[in-house]
Amino acid sequence: MRRLLLLLILAATLATGGCSLSAARIQKADAVVALTVDRQSTCAQPDHCALPSVLVDAALEANAASTPDKPVHVATLLEDGETALAARVNLIRAARQTIDVQTYIWEQDDAGKLVLDELIAAARRGVRVRILADQLFSFRDPGLLAVLARASDNIEIRLYNPTFYSARTPPLEFAAGIVCCFFHFNQRMHNKLIVIDDLIGITGGRNYEDRYFDWDPAFDYVDRDVMVGGPAAKAMGASFDQFWVHKRAVPLTHLRDVNSELVADTDDLKRWAPPTYDNPERVTELLEHAEDAGWVDERLVRATLRLNRVEYLSDLPGKTDDPKRREARTLTRHIMGLVRNAKSEIVLQTPYLVMSKPAKKIFSNLHKQPDPPRVVVSTNSLASTDAFAVYAMSYKHRKRYLIDYGFEIYELKPHPANADRDALEGPTTDIITPPINRPVGSGGGDRRPTRAERSRAAGTSGPSESAGFLSAGRRYGPGARHRPAPLLTEGVRFGLHAKSIVVDDTFAMVGTHNFDPRSDHYNTESGVIIYDKRFSDRLRGSIMQDTEPGNAWVIGPRQKTIPVLSEINEFIGDVSERLPFFDLWPFRYATSYDLKPGCIPMRWTDPKFFECYEPVGDFPEVDVSLKMIYTRMITAFGSASSGIL
């Protein structure tokens, strides 16, 4: 341990002493880019050959109808992965002047390569393209970034908060970053945004990776975006500009490893070439859909609402530099205010049920009211999550959530009934436990039309986002502790990734905030808040469908079958839960329940609950193994880690 500590300190000292490049070195790389950048132009028209788009037309109409006192917006929930990706392609091809993209993860699988290729094509027809990605979880390959730096003179890429001014973070530098500069290193840019011509934009939970668009054959996310056209898009563009000019947004030529690639690559130039896809037929079909006016009308236009009050909010870059500054936590403060003033109901969907101290206080005060609002929480089960360490924290505090806050908790099943039937059948009949470090580019999978159909009727690679530190380790070590828990059931697994909230059927938020300590204090977050009952009803309906018996288990208290022993067990469990570290008592207050045949769904507080629900164990569908032991260990010793998970 002493040698390891000395090694880490030495690495930190060396890294901090020589992390930035000299001005001469940066100028040399800039000169290489200027001399070798691809300046081909595919269009000479003033509109840069933008394709027609009914989505852009609707945004233009909304802008034209807006006044300072009464803005007009168009908003569309993007529930289905294929639809969300096709909407992005449609907007990119319709861009006339600018495209700004902000993301937390960018993988080089089919989805990631497709969007990159579309952006480069837009740049080559004359559109200014800017990409800002969090360094820790994007691109990773200095050689690829050196190619992208010269893909077009109209495209520019910056990485946010790079570790020691490098695009790639090896394990030793990762550890050194923790030792030398914890708060700076731990602050990540979690924003997701694409905005076209400051006219229309998309924000929400999705990153650029197959699993966010239902294209992964082993593990896909139940996720959500919102597309907004109108004046709020200007706020999206202004927020992007704040991040783009911040000191933590570093140009590629300033990164040590990318700089070396550029300086070395002057004779045998590497150019961007059309990508090779693992599933080219699927990509071709999606591109056809993105240009098909009938398909876009059916999937997107018919689900669009025309409304007025919409706010795009984002925390400030460098959030941990001045955490007491009110503007630094704009989105968090706004969400807390909405929840604090709830009167009748709060419907919350979050992948990670780990409450920050302010959130705990708010929910506790609400529950103490004479007529407290109903609080419905849709979240992950251990079987559906790829962040079992974070799940352990919510497992630890189940009694507090049920009794002190009055939560009704529904945990997603790994094979929910509202998932796409073809995807549930899967490309294989094997029981799938995808390693996080599998090679990128997976192929397979399909969309989840049930969610899209519901929306229209109303009108394994890469890291999890759960943990700044634990998920980062997934890129560099294939250890079993970084895989989802093994299942007893087969087929494609679904995990919840959507982050949304509806308050009193009148306020709705779709964004990146996980309602946890990391989102509150470390990551920068963004989202759209919409004040419209019709939109709120649609979002509420979407979340509530994920709580239905075929899609989720209900968390409820154990039935007290042995009076004395049950009371003793509950007492010991209460004491154990409140200990800061050694929470080893295995018999928890609450467990998972499934609805019995012939019964109707009801709340866990209903007197007839135990008549209609049967317990299915604390971790249903999970194959008990060493993974389970590790989860228990995190439950026992991880309570102090909730701020970084």
N, C-alpha and C positions, 0 to 999 in steps of 0.2 A: 504493500500500500504506500509506503514511503517513496519507493522508486516511482510508482505511478504518479503520485502527487508532484514529485520533483519534475517528472517528465512533462506533466500538464503545465506546471508553472513556467518551465523552460519554453515550451511551445507557445504559451501565451506571450511571454516576453519577446520571443523572436518575431511572432506575428504582429504584435502591436508596434514593434520597433520598425518593421519594414512593410507595413500593410499597404500603403499607398505608393503608387508609381511616381517617378519623377516627371516633371513637365516635359522634358525632352523625350522621354519614352512614350508619353501619351501623344505628343505631336508627331512622332514617327509613325505610330499606328494610324492616327488621323490622316496622315499623308498617304499611307498605303490605301486606306479606304477611299480617299478622294480620287486616287489614280486608278483604282481597280473596280470601283462600284459599277454595277450593271445599270446603264442609263437607257436601256431600251424603252421605247414608248410604244404602246399598242393603240393609242388613240390621240387624235388631234382636235377633237371637238371640244367646245367650251364646257359642256356638261360631263366631260371625261367618259363619254359612252355609258353613262349610267343606265341600267335597265329599268323599265317601268315597274312600280311596286304600289299596290293598293295600300300597303301598310304605310309607306311614306306619304302617299296622297292623303290618307286620313290624318296624319300628323300635320301636314301642311294646312289642311282645312281647319284643324283645331287651333293652330297658331293664328290663322287669319280671323277666326271667330273670337279670339281672346281679347279681353280688355284688362287694364291694370286692376280693376275692381272685381272682375269676374273672369278668371282664366278658364279656358276650356281644354280638356285633355281627352285622349283616348287611351284605354288601358285594357290589357289582355293578360289573363293568367295563363302561364305556360306550364301545364302539368305533365305533359307527355314528352319524353326525351327526344323522340324523332322530330316532333313539332318544334321544340325549342331550338334544335340544331338547324332545322330548315329555315326558321325565322331569322336566325343569325346570317345564314348564307344569303337569303333574300335581301336583307338590309345591306350587307356588304356589297352586293352587286348593284344595289340602287344608290350607293353613296356617290355624291357629286363633288364634295370638297374635302371632308375629313372623316376619319374613323379613329376613335380612341378606344383602346382595349385595356382593361385593368383586371388582373386575376391573381389568384393565390397559387394555383397549380396549373402547369402546362406540360402534359406528357406527349411523347412522340409515338402515340398509337394512332389508329385511324382518325378519330375525332380531332386530335391535336394537329395532325398533319393536314387534314382537310381544311381546317380554319386558317392555318398558316398559309396554305397555298392560295386560298381565296383572298387573303389580305395582301399577299405579294402581287397577285393579279390586279387587285385594285390599285396598288401603288404604281404598277407599271402602266396603267391607263391614266395616271396623273393625280390620283387621290392621295392626300397626305395621311399616312398611317403611323400611329404611335402605339407601341405596346409597352406597358409597364407591368412587370410580373414580379412577385415575391421571389427572391433569389433561392431561398432554401428548398423550394418545392417545384421549381420550373426549369425546364430545358436541360440543365445538368452537364451538357456536353459543350465544352469550350469550342471544339471544332465546328459544331453546328452553329453556334452563335457567331463565329467568324464568317461563316457562309452567309448568315442572315444579315450581318452588318453591311454586306455588299450586294444584297439581293436586289436592291433598287435604291436610287437616290431619293425616293419619296417615302421610305420606310425607316423608322428609327425605333430601337429597342433599348430600354433601360431596365435594370434589375434593382429591386428595392431592398435596402438594408443588407448588402452582400457581406458575408462573413470574411473579414480580412481582405476585402476587395478582390474576391475570386468568384467565378461563376459556380464552381463546384466546391463542395465542402467535405473533404475527407474526414474520417472519424477523429483524428487527432486535432484538427483545426476546430471541429465541432466541440470537442471537450474543452479545448483552450478558450473558445468563445464563452463557454459557461463560466470558466474560472475567472477570466479577466474582466468580463463586461456583461454580467448576467442580464440586467434590465434592458440594455441596448440590444443585445443579441436576441432576447426573448420577445421583443416587440416585432410582430409580423404584420404585413399588410394583407388582411383577410378580405378586402373589398373585391367584389366582382362586378364588372361594368363593361358594357359596350355601348357607345353612343355614336350615332351617325349624323354628321352635319349639325350637331347641337340641336337636332330636331326630334329624334326618336331614340330611345335607349332601352336596354334590357339590364336588369339587375336581379339578384336572387342568390340561390345556393350553388349554382352549377359552375364548376371549373372546366378546363379543356382536357378531358380524358374520357375514354369510352364509357366508363361506368356511370358517368353523369348523364349520358344520353341513351341508356338502355342498350349499349352495344357490347357489353362485356359478357362472355359466355358463362362466367362463374359467379360474379357478384355485381349487382346493379343497385343504384340508389333510387329511392323514392324521393324525388327532389321537386323544386318549384322555382320558377322565375316569374317576373312580371315585366311586360313590355309596355312602355309609356311613351306616348307622343304628345307634344305640346310644350308649354313653357317650362315644365319641370325638367325637360331634357337639357335646357340651358344650365340649370343647376347641376346636372350630371357633368356637363362639360367643364363648368367652373371648378367642381370638386376634383376632376381629373387633373386639371391644370395645377391645382395646389400640390398634388402629389408629384406631378411631373417635374416641377421646378424645385422640389425640396432636396436638401443635401443628401438624403438617403436614397434618392433615385439616381443611380450611377450609370453613365453611358458605358457601352460595351468596351470602348477603347481604354477605359480607366480600370478595367478588371485585369488582374495580373495574368491569368491563364488565357483569357481571350486575346489580350494584347500580344502575348507570345505567339499565339497561333497566327495572328495577322501579320506580325513582323516577319515570321518565318515563311509565310505563304505568299511570296511575291512572284515566283516563277511558274509554279504549277497551280494556277488559280482554281479554287473550288467554287462552282456556281450552284445556285439553287436549281434543282431539276424537279419535274413533276414527281410527286411521291408515288411510291409503290405501296399499295394498300393490302392488308391481310384479307379484306373482304371487298374487292372492287365492285362487285355487283350491288352490294348494299350502298356503297358510296354513290354509284351512278344513279340508283333509284332515288336517293335523297336529293341529289342535285336536280333531278327531273321534277321532283315535288316542289322544290324551292322556286322553280320558274313556272310552275303550273298554276295559272290564275284561279282555276276552279278548285284545286287542292288547297291553295292558300285561303281562298274564300271560305271553304268548308271548315278548315281546321282553325283558322285564326280570325278572319273578319267577322264571322257570325258570333264568335265568342267575345267580341270587343264591346266594351261599354264606353259611352260618352259621358263624361262627368266633369266636375269642376275642381274641387280642392284636392290637390295632390302635392305632397312634399317629398323631395329627395334629400336625405340627411346622411352625413358622413362624419365620422370622427376625423380629427386632424392628423396629418402625418407626423411621425415622431411623437406619438401619444405618450410615451413614457418619459420624454424629456421634461415635460412640465405637467405632471398628472393632475395638479390642483387647478389648472386653468379650465374654466367651465367649457370653453369651446372645444377642448381636446376630446371630450366625451359627449359630443352633441347627440349622437344617436342613442347612446345608453341613457342619458338623462331624459330624453323624450319618451323612450319606451317606459321607463320607470314612472314617469308622470302619468302616462295613459293607464298603466296598471293600478297605480295608487288611487285613481279616481273612479275605478270600476264600480258599477252599481248592481248589475244583475248577473253578468257572466263574463268569464275569461276563458277563451279557448286557445290553448298554446300547443304548438308543435315544435319540438326540438330534438335533435339526435342525442343530446347529452343532458340528462336531468341532474345537473350539479348547480345548486343555487349559490350566488354570491351573497355576502352579508347584507347589502342593501335590499336585495330581492327577498331574502328570508324575512327581514323585518317588515317589508311591505305586505307579504302574504300572511304573515302572522297577525298583523294589525287588521287586515281585511277579514280574517277568519274570526276575530274577536268581536266583530260588529254584531249588533242584534239580529240583523238580516244579512248575513254575508253573501257575497256573490258566489255563484257556482264556478269552480275552477276545473276545467277538463284539460288533461295533459296527454298528448300523444307523443310517445318516445320509443326508443329501441329496447328490445329484449336482448339478453346475452346471445341468443341464437341469431339475431339479425344484425348486431353491431360488429364492426371491425375494430372497435375501441374498447376492448373488455376491461382495461384498467380504469377507464373513466366510468364504465358501467358499474364497476364495483363501488364507486363512490355513491351513486344513487341507490344501489342495493343496501349500502350501509345505513342510509337515512330514510328508509321506507316508512318507518313508523312516524317519524317527524312530519314527512310529507302528508301522510294520511290524517293524522290526529291534530297536529299543530296548525297545518295549513289547509286542511280539508280537500286535498287534491283527489280527483278521480283519475287514476293513472291507467293508461292503456299501452301495453308494450307490443310493438309490431311483431308479427310472426314472420319467420324467414321466407315462407312461401305463401304470402297473403292471397286471398281469393280474388281480390281486385287487380292482381298482376296479370300481365298478358299470358294467355293460355299457352301459346307456343313457347314463350320464354320459360314457363314453369316446367314444360316437358324437357327443355334443355337440349343441348347438342350431345349430351352423354347421359347414360343411366347410372353413372358412378355417383357416389356420395362425394360432393365437392367441398373441399376445404382449401380455398385458393391461397397460396403463399403470397404475401405482400410483395415480395421481390421477384415475382415471375417476370420473364422478359416482356418488354412492352410490345404492343401490337397483338391483340388477342383475337379479334374477329368474332363472329357468332353473335347471338343475342338478337333481340328485336325490341319493338316499342311496347308500351303498355296502353293499348287503346281504350281500355275501360275507363281510365281517368280522363282521357281526352273526350270520350263520348259523353261522360257525365258533364264535363265543362261545356260542351256544345249544347246539350239538352237544357242547361241552365240559361242559356242565351246564345387475373387480378394482379394489377400493378399499382404503383403509386402509393402515397401516404394517405392515411386518414387525416382529416382536419382536426381530430380530437385533441392532439397533444403536440405542442411545439417541440418538445424534446423527444417524447416516445415515438411520435410519427416520423421525425427526422431520422431516427435510427433505422427505420425500416428501409431507407434507401441503401444502407451500407451493410446491413447484416441480415441474413435470411433466417435468423433464429426463430424457433417455434413460437416464442412469446409474442411475435409480431404478426401472427396470423389470427384470423377469426376463430372462434371456438369451433371445434369439429361437431358436426351434426349427425343425428341418427337418421335423418331423412335425406333424400336425394333431390337433385335438380338445381336450377339457378337460384341463388340466394338473393333476397332483396334486403337492403338496409335503409333505414330512414336517414335522410340528409336535409330535408326541408326545414327552414327556420321561419315560422310565421306565427302571428298572434291576431286574434280578433277580440275586441273589447266591446261588450254591450251591443253587438250587432251594428255598430256605427263607425268604429275605427278599425282599420285593418293594416297590418304591416307585413310586408314580404321583404326579406333581406338576407344578410349574412350573419346576423347576431345570434349566437347560440344560447343566450340568456344564462351564461355561466361566468365564473370569475375571469377566465382568460379573455372572453369577449369584453367584459367590463373594464379590465385594467391593462391588458397588454396589447391585444390585436386591435388594429383599426378596423372598424365595421361600417357598413353602409346599408341603406334600405330605403324603400318607398313606403310612406304612410298615406293611406287613402281614406278620406272621410266621405263615405258613400255607402248607404245601407245595401244597395244591390250588390256591390262588390264584396262587402263584408259577408253577405249571405252566401255568395258563391264560395268564398274562401272557407267560411265556417263549414259549409257542406262538404268541401273537399277533405278537410281535416277530420270531420266526424265520420266520413266513410272509412277512414283508416282506423277508426276505433271500433268498427263493427265486429261482431264475434268471429266472422270468417277471416278477419284481417289482424286481430290483436287479442292478446290475453288481458284480462282484468287483474289488477293488483288489489288484493283485499286482505284483511286480517285473518289469521288462522282461526279456525273454529276451536273454542276451548272445550275439549272433550273430557279432560281430566281436571276437575276444578283446582285442586291444590297444586299439582305439578304444573299446570298451565300458568298459574299465577307466579310460581317460582321461576319458571322459564322466562316469562315476560319481564320479571324484575331483574334477573341476571342480564338479560339482553339489553335492558335500558341502561344499566350501569356500564356494560361493556361498550355500548355505542358511544357513550359520552367520554370514554377514555381516549386520549389523543393518539395513542399508538396501538396498544395491545388489545385490539378488538377481535378476540378469537372465538367468541361464543357462536357456534354454528347454527343455532336455532333462532331464526329471525321472527319478528312479530308478524310479518306479512308474507304472502306467497302468491303464486300465479293461479288464476282460475280460468276455466273454459265453460261456456254455456252448455247446459244439458239439453238434449233433444226435446222439442216440444215446449220449451220455455221461451219467454220473451226477455230481451235485455233489460237490465235494471242496474241501479247504482249499488255500490258496495255497502252503502248506508241503509239500503232497504231491508226491513225486517225479514223478508223472504229470500234474501240473497243466498243463504246456504242451501235453500231448497232447490234453487235453480242453477247453481254453479257448483262445479266439482273442482277440487284442487288438482293441479297437474304438476306440482313441484316448483321449486324455486327457479330452476333453469330448464324449462321444457324444451324438448327436441335437441338438447345439447348432449353430446356423448362425453360422459364424465371421464376425465383423463388428467394428466399433469397440468393441462391448461386450466382445469378447474382449481387445482391446488394453487396455481399462480394467482388466479383471480381471488381466491381466499386470502392469499398473502397481501395483495394490494388492498383488499378490504380491511385487513388487520393493520397494515402499516402505512397506508397511503393517504390518510386523512389530511396530513399537512401538505400534500402535493396538489390539492384541488386548484390552486392558483395557476399552476403551469400545465395542468392536464388539458 
